[in-house]
Structure formats: structure tokens, C-alpha cells
């Protein structure tokens, strides 16, 4: 049981890192618009996405092993309790990302400028950032969010439809792998089919995100750079999307079991 606890802690840590990084990715666009170097910002954004995807790939085998180590006489309750802890860590990771957002907007703003100076060399940027001077300088940018950050946020500026879409997509993405693994416990005779469905679910969630959410933020960032829109509006929308993401991780707790049952039901038409 002690080994299992360490395993669960490791998985939760990976998931926390994943959701913290994906939350902080919003800071990259804000920073890019702030220093008017959006193309360089998108390069840095892609690096962050790659890191989060790598962490996601690393945690998946461990998450699956929780099913293998579940007791035969109480497998469903055992796996559900562990997976709800993992979903909870995604919420905690998003909260940490929110708390670090002002800090990383400042850090990313300077990182994007340095990336431009390095002519797009990520290794060169990392080498410069790992020096003692730049590490010390990075700590000087640390500051927690303040209520004044929400001073000019107006509810009327929040696109409700986009808010809800992002919340639902985040919930689906959060429980995609977990619901598929739980479905494998529900229908052990179709376990492999259920597990493989996780890639389809996350793929669809990613496609929906690319189609409905990302273009909206990118256009707003372009408007700021081309002086057709305000940085304040972009910041307000980014804060709205981050809040939507946080609520999506909470909604994932509600979607978890119905999602697993739907996957288990759907596998009947594949096998």
C-alpha cells in the first residue's frame, strides 16, 4: 500500500505540472502581445505545450497501472477513489497556474525578447536562462495576483458561449484517459477497446479547442499588436478563459463516471 501511495503521489504531481503549464500557456500570448512579438511568443508557447504533452505521456502508464494493482473484490471503488484524487490534482495545478500567472507574464515577456535576440534558438535561450544572473533576476519578477488585476474586468465583456465551450472541452480533456481506463474495469471483456478510446476522446477535445477557442485568443492578440484592440480586453478574455479552465477541471469530477459508462456502452458497437 505504501508503494501504491508513492505511485499515486507521482501521478498526481505529473498531472499538477501538466495543468499548471497549460494554464500558464495563456501568459505566453499575453506576453507576446505585450512586447509585440507574437510569432516568437508562439514558438515559446509550442515548447510549453510539448513539455506538458511529454509529462502527460509519462504519467499515462502509471495511471493505467492503478487498474492493474486494484483489489479484485473492490476494484471499481478503489480505482474511482484514486482517479478522483488525480482529477483533484488537475484543479490544484490550475490554481497554481493562476497564482503564478502575473509572475510568468513578466518572465515570458523578457524570455520572448531574449528568444528574438537569440534568433529563435531555444537551446540558446535555455542556456542563457540557466545562468546564475538570470535565475536571480527571475526571482525579482515574482509576485502574486492582486485584486487590482481585476479592476477593469467587466462581466459584459465575457463571451458566455466561449466560456462554456472552453469549460466543457477542459472537462472532457481532463477525464479522457481516466474515464477510458475506468471503462476498462466496467467491461473487462472489452478492456483494450475501451482504453484505446482515450486517444480518440483527447484528440477530439484538442481539435475542438483548436477550432473554437485558440483562434479567438490569437485574433485578439493580433488586434493588440496591430493597434486595432486593447491589451486590457485581451487580458480580460485570458482571465475569463483561465477561470473557465478551472471550472472545467471541477466539472470533470461530474463527467468522470458518466463518461466511463458512455465509453463502456460505445465499445459494444466496435467489438
N, C-alpha and C positions, 0 to 999 in steps of 0.2 A: 504493500500500500504506500510505503514511503517513496519507492521508485516511481509509482504512478503519480504521486503528488508533485514530484520534481518534474515529471514529464508534462503534466498539466500546466505547471508554472511556466515552463519553457514555451509551450504552445501559446499561452495567454500573452507572454512577453512578445512573441513574434507578431501576434495579431494586434497588440497595442502599438507596436512600431509601425506596422502596415497602415493602420488608420491614422496615426499621428502624421506620417509622411504624406498620406493622401489629403489630409486636411491642410497641411502646410503648403501643399502644391498651389492652393489658391493665393498664397502670399507671393508666389513667383510672378503670376500675371499682374498683381498689384504693383510689385516692384518694377516689372518691365515697363508698365505704363508710367510709373513714377519717374524713371530715368530715361524714358522714351527709347528703349532698346528692346522692343518686343520679340524680335527674331532671336536675339541672344537669350532672352528670358525663356523662350520656348525650348531652346536647347537644354537649359538647366532644368526645365520642367520635365523633359523627357528622361533625364538622368534620374530624377526623383521617382518617376513612375517605374523605371527599370528596377530601382532598388526595392521599391515596395512589391513589385511583382516577384522579384527574386526571393524576398522574405516570405511571400505567400507560397511560393513553390516549396520552400524549405520546411514550412510548417505543415503542409498537407499530409505527408507520410506519417508524421507524428499524430496528427489529428485522427487519421484513419486507424492508427494502432490502438486508440482508445476503444474502438469497437472490438478489436481482437482480444483485448485484455478484460472485457466486460464479463462479469459472472453470468453463467448460463441461466441461473434461476431468477435473475433480476436485471437482465440486460437492458431493457427499454428504459427503466427508471434511472439506471446507472449512467447510461450514455446521455440521456436527456439532461441530467443534472450537470454533467461535465461540459456539455456543449452550451448550456445556458451561461456557465461561467465564462466560456470563450466569447460568446456574444457580448456579455457584460464588459469584457476587456476591450472590445471594439468601441464601446461607448466611452470607456475611460480614456482610450487612446485619442478619440476625437476631442474630448475635453482638454487633454494635454496639448493637442494641436492648437486649439482655440486660445489657450493661455499663452502659448509661445508665438502666436501669430504676429503681434507687434514687433517682437524681437527679430523674427525671421524676415519680416518685411524690410527692416533696416539692414540685416545681414545680406539678404538676397540682392538688395539694391546695389550694394558695393560689390558683391560677387559677380553680378551681371556686368558691371563696368570693368572689373578685372578680367572677366571672360572675353570681353571685347578687346581689351588691351593684349590679351594672350592670343588673339586672332582665332578664337574658337577652340583653343586647346584645353580640353577638360583635364588631362593629366597635368598640364602646366598650372591650371587654376588650383587643383588639389595640392600640388607641390608648394605653391605659394601660400595656400590657406593653412598648411600644416606647420608652417614656421612659428616659432615662439612669439614673434612680434604680432603676427596676425591673429593668433589664438588669444593673446592678451587683449588685442583690440576688439575682438569679437565679444568678449565678456562685457566690455563697456557699453554695448548696444542692448544689453539685457534689460527689459522692463516688462512688467505685467500689464494687461489691459486695464484701462481706466474708464470710468463712466463717461468721461468727456469724449471718448472714442465713439459713443453712440449719440452724441449731442445733436447732430443734424440728420439722424436716421428718421425717415418718415414712413409710416405703415402704408401710406398711399402709393409710395414708390415701389413697393414689393409686388412683383408679379406672382399672384397667388397660384396660378396654374403651373408655372415653372417651379415654384416652391414645393408643391405637392408631387410633381413628377420626379424631382430630384430625391425627395424623401422616400418614395416608393422604390425607385431604382436602387438607392443605397440599401434599403432593407433587403431587397432581393439579392443584391451582390453580397451582402453580409452573411446571409444564410444559405447561399447556393450550395457550397460544398458540404456544410453541416447537415442540411436537410437531405441531401442525396445520400450521405453516409447513414443517417438515421433511417432513411427509407430502406437501406440495405438490411437493417436489423428487422424492420417490419415485414419485409418479404425476402427472407434469406435464399429462397429458391431463385430469385431474380436479382441477387445482390450485385453482381458485376454490372448488369444493365443499369441499375439504379445509380451506382457510383459513377459510371461514365456519363450519366446525365448532368453531372455537376459542371462539366466543361461547357455544355450547351447553355445551361442557365446563366453562368457567368459571362459567356460570350454574348448572349442576347442582352444582358444588363449593360455590358460595355458598349454594345452597338447603340442601344437606346440613349446612353449617356452622351455618346459622340454625336448623335443625331439631334437630340432635343436640348441638351444642356450646354456642352462645350462651345458650340458656335455662338450662343448668346453672349457668353462671357468674353469670347475673343473679339466679337464685333464691338462691344463696349470698350474694350482695351484699345482697339484700333481708333475708335472715335476720340478717346482721350489724346492719343498720340497725334492725330490729325486735327486736333482742336475743334472737333465737332461735338464733343461731350465733355463732361466734367469728371475729374478724378473722384470727387465725392460720390457721384452716382455709382461709379464702378465699385467703390469701396462698400457702399450700402448693399449693392447686389451681392458682392462677395460675402459679406457678413450674413446676408439672408441665406445664401447657399450653404454656408457652413452650419448655420442653425438648422437648416433643413436636413443636412447630413447627420447632425447629432440626433435629431428626432427620428431619422431613418434607422439608426442603429438601435434605438429604443423600440421602434415598430418591428424590428427584426425578431424581437422576443415573441411578438404576437404571430408573425408569419412562420416561425420555425416549424411547429407541428403541422399546421395545415399544408405547408409547402412539402414536408416529408410525405404526408399522406397522398398528396396530389402526385408526387413523383412515383410513389409505390403503385398508385392506380394507373398511371400512364404507362408504366412498364409492361402492363398486361397486353398492350397493343403492339409492343415491339418484339417480345419473345414469342 
